[in-house]
Every structure is written in C-alpha cells, then in structure tokens.
Amino acid sequence: MEYRDNVGLDQSRVRYGGGGGGGGRRIAVGGGLGGIVLLLIALFFGGDIGSMLGGGETQPRTQNTAGQPNCDNTDDLEANPDCRWVVYENALTDYWSGAFTSGFKPPAGMQIFSGQVATACGTGSSEMGPFYCPGDTTIYLDDQFTAQLLQQLGTERSDVAELYIVAHEYGHHISNLTGQMSEARSSGNDTGPKSAQVRLELQADCYAGVFFANTIKDQNSPIESVTQEDLDRIVEAARAVGDDHIQQQSGGRVVPESWTHGSSQMRQYWTATGFQSGDPSSCDTFSTDDLGG
C-alpha cells in the first residue's frame, strides 16, 4: 500500500493514550478480532488470557501519555509511523462522507490505547481486540496487541491489514448510522452462520471492501495505491479472523452454532463483494440467504 505525498491531515479525531467515554452498560460491538478471541480462548483454556496470548502480563499496562504526534500531512509518516492511524481515519472519513447524501456524522474519534480504557460501553481492554462502541461512536484499539493477535492467528502485521481492521470497525459505524445495527441487536444474541450478529459483521467486512475500492480512485485520498500483494494481505487478514479459523487456532473443534462473526470463507466473500462492486448497496447482508458460506 502506497501513501500519497503531501496530503494534509486532520488529526483532531485520533487520540493516543487517553481514556474514552463514561461507564455505561451497553455492549461494545466486536470487530475483526473482537471479544470472540477472548471468549474462545477462555472457553477452551481458561485462566490468564494475557499469558495465553504470549504477553505474560496479568495487569493492565501503563497507558502512553506522551501526547499526540505531529501529523499535519502524509509526509510526517516518515518521521513518525504513528501518523498512519490519522491517515487511516482521514481516508475512511473522506470516502464515507461523500457516500452519504445526508445525515453523515463521522465517528467521534479513534482511540489508540494500552491496557484498559473507559468507554460508554463499559471498560475495554487490549485483550478484547479492536472494537467499535456505538454508545460514544468511537473506535478503540491497542496497536501493539492488535499486531500480536494477527500473528497469533497466523497472519502478519502490515499497514493494509491494519487498515482493513479499522475499515471494518468504521463499517460498524456506518451500520449504526443507517439503523441496521440497532435492528440487528433488537433480534437478541442468537449465534450461528445466519444470525443477525454474523450478518452485521459481514456487512462491516463488505463496507471495508467498498472503502478500499473507492479510496484508491480518489486523487485526494492519502492512500495512493493498493497492490495485488496488498489485496492478498487483506484476504489473509479476513481469513485469519473467521470464527472457524479462530476456533481451530484455539485448539478446539469448529462449532458453527456458536459463530458470531462468520467463517473465514464468509468474511473473504463479503470483503471481496464490497471491493468488486465498490457500492455500499451491495452490502445488504440482511436480505439474502446466500452469505457465501
């Protein structure tokens, strides 16, 4: 993935090292990795989650309070790679703000944190993986732990894999804006390959694909190009976060009835559907029986 030179950035919505919103009781919507990793590892192994993922830590890590990096434009990436999170957020907001005819509001922010963080959906932790909280419309992630999870699930950290994960979480925000998230949650907590939970996650994957298809066509986007190798990494990231793959990696048997995110095949299918169509309307995962499984 190549970045375009000298594109101005707005870093006002990206926060590093701080806390999120207040402690409400709403449930956070899991992301590409999400709470399913924590749940399955606890289910199959029990005990200390942090040490099972190789971290060896049982207490939350100290939050980084060094402050915001200076990310005025894409040229700052060379001096400070942390500016890539601002690039991701700006590229996503630029695309989705143009895709809506009215009623668009960007997420309140993207919070890069370490250890634990307060959100409007309750206390979030690194071990939950990246997630979107509809209560405060914020995307939360621990960049170091996200890389660790990707490696644990058999793929590599790369900028394009990170952007896929952030684009998926941003896709949840789009579902929140359109009301489909609320409809999906009103159906309860059913699980399984055709459950509302799975359909919501597949829709976010599709929206991620739509974003990639369109951002590389925008001459003003900070993302200049996505290569075939990048596409392969996106597909690999989608495969790595499938419920069946996570269950296999966790040492257990594949139990489709417990799925909340969809199989690797389903997630790859909907990411590809979004990328090939470039059209958000192709992402109606709620009105089809063909979920690509």
Residue pairs with C-beta under 8 A, 6 or more apart in sequence:
1 158
1 159
1 160
1 163
1 223
1 225
1 226
1 227
1 230
2 223
2 224
2 225
2 227
3 74
3 77
3 87
3 222
3 223
3 224
4 74
4 221
4 222
4 223
4 224
5 74
5 75
6 73
6 74
6 75
7 73
7 74
7 220
7 221
7 222
8 72
8 73
9 71
9 72
9 73
9 74
9 76
9 83
9 86
9 87
9 90
9 222
10 86
10 90
11 68
11 69
11 71
11 72
11 83
11 86
13 89
13 93
13 106
13 107
13 108
13 109
13 110
14 68
14 71
14 85
14 86
14 89
14 109
14 110
14 112
15 68
15 109
15 110
15 111
15 112
16 64
16 66
16 67
16 68
16 69
16 82
16 85
16 112
17 63
17 64
17 65
17 66
17 67
17 112
17 113
17 114
18 63
18 65
18 111
18 113
19 63
19 111
19 113
19 117
19 118
20 111
20 113
20 117
20 118
20 119
20 120
20 124
20 133
20 136
20 138
20 140
21 118
21 119
21 120
21 133
21 135
21 136
21 138
22 118
22 120
23 118
23 119
23 120
23 122
23 123
24 120
24 121
24 122
24 135
25 122
26 120
26 121
26 122
26 133
26 134
26 135
27 121
27 122
28 35
28 119
28 121
28 122
28 124
28 128
28 131
28 132
28 133
28 140
29 131
29 132
29 133
29 134
29 172
29 181
29 200
30 36
30 128
30 129
30 131
30 201
30 260
30 261
31 129
31 130
31 131
31 132
31 141
31 165
31 168
31 169
31 172
31 204
32 129
32 130
32 164
32 165
32 168
32 169
32 205
32 237
32 238
32 241
32 261
33 129
33 130
33 146
33 149
33 150
33 153
33 165
33 241
34 128
34 129
34 130
34 131
34 261
35 128
35 129
35 131
36 243
36 246
36 260
36 261
37 127
37 128
37 129
37 149
37 153
37 246
38 49
38 127
38 128
38 129
40 246
40 247
40 250
40 252
41 49
41 52
41 53
41 250
42 49
43 250
43 252
44 250
44 251
44 252
45 52
45 250
45 251
48 58
49 127
50 56
50 57
50 58
50 127
51 57
51 58
53 127
53 148
53 149
53 152
54 148
54 152
55 145
55 148
60 115
60 116
60 125
60 126
61 114
61 115
61 126
62 114
62 115
63 113
63 114
63 115
63 117
64 114
69 76
69 80
69 82
69 83
70 76
70 80
71 80
71 82
71 83
71 86
71 87
74 83
74 87
74 222
76 83
77 83
77 84
77 87
82 112
84 159
84 162
85 110
85 112
85 143
85 166
87 222
87 223
88 110
88 162
88 163
88 166
88 167
89 110
89 166
90 222
91 163
91 211
91 215
91 221
91 222
91 223
92 166
92 167
92 170
92 211
92 215
93 106
94 215
94 218
94 220
94 221
95 211
95 214
95 215
95 218
95 221
96 104
96 106
96 170
96 174
96 211
97 104
97 106
99 214
99 280
100 177
103 177
104 177
105 137
105 177
106 173
107 132
107 137
107 138
107 139
107 170
107 173
108 136
108 137
108 138
109 138
109 139
110 138
110 139
110 140
110 141
110 166
111 117
111 138
111 139
111 140
111 141
112 141
112 142
112 143
113 124
113 126
113 140
113 141
113 142
114 126
114 142
114 144
114 145
115 125
115 126
115 142
116 123
116 124
116 125
116 126
117 123
117 124
117 125
117 140
118 124
119 133
119 135
119 136
119 138
119 140
120 133
120 135
120 136
120 138
121 133
121 134
121 135
121 136
124 131
124 133
124 140
126 142
126 144
126 145
127 145
129 141
129 145
129 146
129 149
130 139
130 140
130 141
130 146
130 165
130 166
130 169
131 139
131 140
131 141
131 169
132 138
132 139
132 140
132 169
132 170
132 172
132 173
132 176
133 140
134 172
134 176
134 181
137 173
137 176
139 166
139 169
139 170
139 173
141 165
141 166
141 169
143 162
146 157
146 162
146 165
147 157
150 156
150 157
150 161
150 237
150 240
151 157
152 249
153 240
153 241
153 245
153 246
153 249
154 240
154 245
154 249
155 161
155 233
155 236
155 237
155 239
155 240
156 233
156 236
158 230
158 233
160 226
160 230
160 233
160 234
161 233
161 234
161 236
161 237
163 212
163 223
164 208
164 212
164 233
164 234
164 237
164 238
164 271
165 237
167 207
167 208
167 211
167 212
168 204
168 205
168 207
168 208
169 204
170 207
170 208
170 211
171 203
171 204
171 205
171 206
171 207
171 208
171 211
172 181
172 200
172 204
174 204
174 207
174 280
175 181
175 184
175 200
175 203
175 204
175 207
176 182
180 200
180 203
180 286
181 200
183 196
183 286
184 196
184 197
184 199
184 200
184 286
185 196
187 196
188 196
189 197
190 196
190 197
191 197
191 198
191 257
191 258
191 259
191 260
192 198
192 256
192 257
192 258
192 259
193 256
193 259
193 262
193 263
193 266
193 291
193 293
194 289
194 291
195 259
195 260
196 286
197 260
197 261
198 259
198 260
198 261
198 262
198 266
198 291
199 285
199 286
199 291
200 285
201 260
201 261
201 262
201 267
202 262
202 266
202 267
202 270
202 285
202 291
202 292
203 270
203 283
203 284
203 285
203 286
205 238
205 262
205 267
205 270
205 271
205 274
206 270
206 271
206 273
206 274
206 282
206 283
206 285
207 274
207 280
207 283
208 271
208 274
209 270
209 271
209 272
209 273
209 274
209 275
209 276
210 274
210 275
210 277
210 278
210 279
210 280
210 282
210 283
211 274
212 226
212 234
212 274
212 275
213 274
213 275
213 276
213 277
213 278
214 278
215 221
215 223
216 223
216 224
216 225
216 226
231 275
234 271
234 275
235 268
235 271
235 272
238 264
238 267
238 268
238 271
239 245
239 264
239 267
239 268
240 264
241 261
241 264
241 267
242 261
242 262
242 263
242 264
242 265
242 266
242 267
242 268
243 256
243 258
243 259
243 260
243 261
243 262
243 263
244 254
244 256
244 259
244 263
244 264
245 263
245 264
247 253
247 254
247 255
247 258
248 254
256 263
261 267
262 270
262 291
262 293
263 293
265 292
265 293
266 291
266 292
266 293
268 292
269 291
269 292
269 293
270 283
270 285
270 291
270 292
273 282
273 283
273 292
274 280
274 282
274 283
285 291
